Every structure is written in structure tokens, then in C-alpha cells.
Amino acid sequence: MKTCQHWSQVEYLHLTVSNPNIRLKGQHSYYSGAWDGPFEQEVVRYLYGDSFSRHPDTGWEPLWHIDQLHIGDYVQIAAGVKIIMGGNHTHNTAFISTYPFADLEALKRSYRPAGDTRIGNDVWIGMEAMIMPGVTIGDGAIIAARALVTKDVPPYAMVAGTPAAIVRMRFTESEIARLQALAWWDWPDEQVNALLPLIQQGDVALLEQAAATWQSQASVPDATQ
């Protein structure tokens, strides 16, 4: 797998991800891994379905349901980010001992799933942030560098710290609802490119108006046909 050689290069995930338990949406999400290595190898941890766990010489059948990692479109992942999967990793805090004893039945007793980890659309995850198992990060959220995300992040929230807490919301509650209704990340590339100047500014109403105009023009039959 090709590794980015310079900070100006990125790894587009739809071209490199092979783990069937990583579910990608769209073709625009990327990892900026010039100081690390490939996304699957360096970022996603403890997720069955990587090249080692599914290789015929080293692979094994999992003992439980595998939590999935869902990544939306236009997600920007900086170098050093870690996305932790694997539930409680068989370290059960409710037991007298958290030790993951190798006996298969002991492992089954210890393990607790955390649920799927979900990263929404147009999310920016800063350098060396860590995402814990079972977390949902809403559309348009920003995760600060070295933040430790232990709970769900609302759409368009900016979070920072250890554990991560909301610093501020990027838009008002009404604007966030309108942005999610627009869901510009689901538009075809042609529409995104045409309306790019309005995506790259902060007035939601202007983007709504432009999107409505685009839709009305797109629905008009071509008289030349």
C-alpha cells in the first residue's frame, strides 16, 4: 500500500481501505498520513478484518459480533489520529480482575461490545486525536488536535481536551438543522463544484437559495432534446 511521502499528499480512503468492517461513504474522505503510514495500519486499531487477521496463515474466526467503523464523505483526518475499536478489548471493569485470560470461554465472558463507531460527513479530525469505541461524531464537527473523544459529538460542534468537551457550536441550532437538511455532501460533484463558493462561506441562507435555484434549473427539461 502506497504511503504519503509529503505533507502535501493525502491518502483517499476509497482507494486504499480493504477491511470489510470499515464502511466508507463517497470518494472524498482522506487521511493526511505523511508522518505515519497507511490509514488502516496506523489509524484504525483493534478491528477484525485487517490484512493480518483475515490472512489464511494467521487469521481466525471472531468470537463475537464485530463493531463496524462508518466514515462519511468529505472527512478530513490528520496525521497521528487513532480510532480505537474492539469494544472493551476483553478488559471487563465489572469483574474482580480486568485481565484478559486466554481461555476462550473467559474471553467470551469478558468481552462487551461498544457498538459501531460513526464519523459523519465533513468532519475534521485534528492531529493525534483519539476516538474511543462506540462514539458517534456528527456532521460538520471539528475535533481538536490531541483531543480524547469518549462520548458522542453533536453535529457542527467544536470539541477539545482530555476528555473532549464542547468549546463552541459552529452555527446556531436553526442553521445546523438547515445545513443537515441541505446535506450538500450528498450532492453530485457537478453541483458541489458549481456551488463551491457558497459552500466556502458562512451564510447558510445563501447556500440554501443557490441550492434551490440549482434544483429548479435541473428539473427544467432541455428544450434542445
C-alpha positions as CSV (number, residue, x, y, z in Angstrom):
1,M,0.0,0.0,0.0
2,K,1.4,3.4,-1.0
3,T,2.3,5.7,1.8
4,C,2.1,9.5,1.5
5,Q,5.6,10.9,1.1
6,H,5.0,14.5,2.0
7,W,2.5,16.6,4.0
8,S,1.1,18.0,0.7
9,Q,-0.1,14.5,-0.2
10,V,-3.2,12.7,1.2
11,E,-4.5,9.1,1.1
12,Y,-8.0,8.9,-0.3
13,L,-9.7,6.2,1.7
14,H,-11.9,4.8,-1.0
15,L,-8.7,3.9,-3.0
16,T,-6.9,2.1,-0.1
17,V,-9.3,0.7,2.5
18,S,-9.8,-3.1,2.2
19,N,-11.2,-4.0,5.7
20,P,-14.8,-5.1,5.2
21,N,-15.7,-3.7,8.6
22,I,-14.8,-0.2,7.6
23,R,-17.8,1.3,5.8
24,L,-17.0,4.3,3.6
25,K,-19.4,6.8,2.0
26,G,-18.4,8.7,-1.1
27,Q,-15.0,9.2,-2.6
28,H,-13.7,12.4,-0.9
29,S,-12.6,11.4,2.6
30,Y,-8.8,11.4,3.2
31,Y,-6.0,10.7,5.7
32,S,-3.0,13.0,5.8
33,G,-0.5,10.4,6.9
34,A,2.8,11.7,5.6
35,W,4.4,11.3,9.1
36,D,2.9,7.9,9.8
37,G,1.8,5.2,7.3
38,P,-1.3,3.8,5.7
39,F,-4.7,4.6,7.3
40,E,-5.7,1.0,8.0
41,Q,-2.4,0.2,9.6
42,E,-1.8,3.4,11.6
43,V,-5.2,4.8,12.4
44,V,-7.7,2.0,13.0
45,R,-6.9,-0.2,15.9
46,Y,-8.3,-3.5,17.2
47,L,-10.7,-4.0,14.3
48,Y,-11.0,-7.5,12.9
49,G,-10.8,-7.7,9.1
50,D,-7.4,-6.2,8.7
51,S,-4.9,-8.0,6.4
52,F,-3.3,-9.9,9.3
53,S,-6.5,-11.1,11.0
54,R,-8.0,-12.3,7.7
55,H,-4.9,-13.8,6.2
56,P,-5.2,-17.6,5.8
57,D,-1.9,-18.2,7.7
58,T,-2.7,-16.0,10.7
59,G,-6.4,-15.4,10.6
60,W,-9.1,-16.5,13.0
61,E,-12.8,-16.5,13.4
62,P,-14.0,-13.8,15.8
63,L,-15.8,-15.0,18.9
64,W,-18.4,-12.2,18.8
65,H,-20.2,-9.7,16.6
66,I,-17.7,-7.1,15.1
67,D,-18.5,-3.5,15.6
68,Q,-18.3,-1.5,12.4
69,L,-16.5,1.7,11.6
70,H,-18.6,4.1,9.5
71,I,-16.9,7.1,7.8
72,G,-19.0,9.7,6.0
73,D,-17.9,11.7,2.9
74,Y,-15.6,14.7,2.9
75,V,-14.0,13.6,6.2
76,Q,-10.5,15.1,6.8
77,I,-8.3,13.0,9.1
78,A,-4.9,14.5,10.2
79,A,-1.7,12.6,10.9
80,G,-1.4,10.6,14.1
81,V,-5.2,10.2,14.7
82,K,-6.2,6.9,16.4
83,I,-9.6,5.3,16.1
84,I,-10.0,2.6,18.7
85,M,-12.3,-0.3,18.0
86,G,-12.8,-3.6,19.7
87,G,-15.3,-2.8,22.5
88,N,-13.7,-3.2,25.9
89,H,-10.9,-5.3,24.5
90,T,-11.9,-8.1,26.9
91,H,-10.8,-5.9,29.9
92,N,-14.1,-6.0,31.9
93,T,-14.2,-3.4,34.6
94,A,-17.1,-5.1,36.3
95,F,-15.1,-8.2,37.1
96,I,-12.7,-8.6,40.0
97,S,-9.9,-8.9,37.6
98,T,-9.7,-7.0,34.3
99,Y,-7.0,-9.4,33.0
100,P,-7.9,-10.9,29.5
101,F,-7.3,-14.6,30.3
102,A,-6.5,-16.6,27.2
103,D,-9.2,-19.3,27.8
104,L,-11.8,-18.9,25.0
105,E,-14.7,-19.0,27.4
106,A,-13.0,-16.5,29.7
107,L,-12.6,-14.2,26.7
108,K,-16.3,-14.5,25.8
109,R,-17.3,-13.7,29.4
110,S,-15.1,-10.6,29.5
111,Y,-15.9,-9.0,26.2
112,R,-18.5,-6.3,25.8
113,P,-19.2,-4.6,22.5
114,A,-19.3,-0.8,22.3
115,G,-21.4,-0.5,19.2
116,D,-20.5,0.9,15.9
117,T,-18.3,4.0,15.6
118,R,-19.7,6.6,13.3
119,I,-18.0,9.6,11.8
120,G,-20.3,11.9,10.0
121,N,-19.8,13.9,6.8
122,D,-17.5,17.0,6.5
123,V,-15.8,16.2,9.9
124,W,-12.3,17.5,10.6
125,I,-10.2,15.4,13.0
126,G,-7.1,17.2,14.2
127,M,-3.6,15.7,14.6
128,E,-3.1,13.0,17.2
129,A,-6.8,13.0,18.3
130,M,-8.1,9.7,19.7
131,I,-11.6,8.4,19.1
132,M,-12.8,5.8,21.6
133,P,-15.0,2.8,20.7
134,G,-18.7,3.3,20.0
135,V,-18.6,7.1,19.6
136,T,-20.7,9.0,17.1
137,I,-19.3,12.2,15.6
138,G,-21.9,14.4,14.0
139,D,-21.8,16.0,10.6
140,G,-19.6,19.1,10.4
141,A,-17.9,18.6,13.7
142,I,-14.3,19.6,14.4
143,I,-12.1,17.5,16.7
144,A,-9.1,19.5,18.1
145,A,-5.6,18.1,17.9
146,R,-4.9,15.6,20.7
147,A,-8.5,15.6,21.9
148,L,-9.7,12.4,23.5
149,V,-13.2,11.7,22.3
150,T,-15.0,9.5,24.8
151,K,-18.7,10.4,24.0
152,D,-20.8,11.5,21.1
153,V,-20.1,14.8,19.5
154,P,-23.1,16.8,18.2
155,P,-23.2,18.0,14.6
156,Y,-21.2,21.2,14.0
157,A,-19.7,21.1,17.4
158,M,-16.0,22.0,18.1
159,V,-14.5,19.9,20.8
160,A,-11.1,19.9,22.5
161,G,-9.4,18.5,25.6
162,T,-9.0,15.3,27.5
163,P,-11.7,14.1,27.7
164,A,-13.1,16.2,24.8
165,A,-15.7,18.8,25.7
166,I,-17.6,21.3,23.5
167,V,-15.7,24.5,23.0
168,R,-18.4,26.1,20.9
169,M,-21.0,25.4,18.3
170,R,-20.1,26.4,14.7
171,F,-23.6,27.6,13.8
172,T,-26.9,28.2,15.6
173,E,-29.3,25.4,16.3
174,S,-31.6,26.5,13.4
175,E,-28.7,26.8,11.0
176,I,-27.4,23.3,11.9
177,A,-30.8,21.8,11.2
178,R,-30.9,23.6,7.8
179,L,-27.4,22.5,6.9
180,Q,-28.2,18.9,7.7
181,A,-31.4,19.2,5.6
182,L,-29.3,20.6,2.7
183,A,-26.8,17.7,3.1
184,W,-24.5,19.2,0.5
185,W,-22.1,16.2,0.9
186,D,-24.7,14.1,-0.9
187,W,-24.8,16.3,-3.9
188,P,-23.3,15.2,-7.2
189,D,-19.8,16.5,-7.8
190,E,-21.2,18.8,-10.6
191,Q,-23.4,20.6,-8.1
192,V,-20.7,20.8,-5.4
193,N,-18.3,22.3,-7.9
194,A,-20.9,24.8,-9.2
195,L,-21.8,26.0,-5.7
196,L,-18.4,25.7,-4.2
197,P,-18.0,29.5,-3.5
198,L,-21.2,29.3,-1.4
199,I,-20.1,26.2,0.4
200,Q,-16.9,28.0,1.3
201,Q,-18.5,30.9,3.2
202,G,-20.6,31.1,6.4
203,D,-24.0,32.3,5.3
204,V,-26.4,29.3,5.3
205,A,-29.2,31.2,3.7
206,L,-27.1,32.0,0.6
207,L,-26.3,28.3,0.1
208,E,-30.0,27.4,0.6
209,Q,-31.0,29.9,-2.1
210,A,-28.4,28.7,-4.5
211,A,-29.3,25.1,-3.9
212,A,-33.0,25.8,-4.6
213,T,-32.1,27.6,-7.8
214,W,-29.9,24.7,-8.9
215,Q,-32.7,22.2,-8.3
216,S,-35.2,24.3,-10.2
217,Q,-32.9,24.6,-13.1
218,A,-32.0,20.9,-13.1
219,S,-35.7,20.0,-13.2
220,V,-36.5,22.0,-16.3
221,P,-36.5,19.8,-19.4
222,D,-33.8,20.6,-22.0
223,A,-35.7,22.1,-25.0
224,T,-32.9,21.1,-27.3
225,Q,-33.5,17.4,-26.8
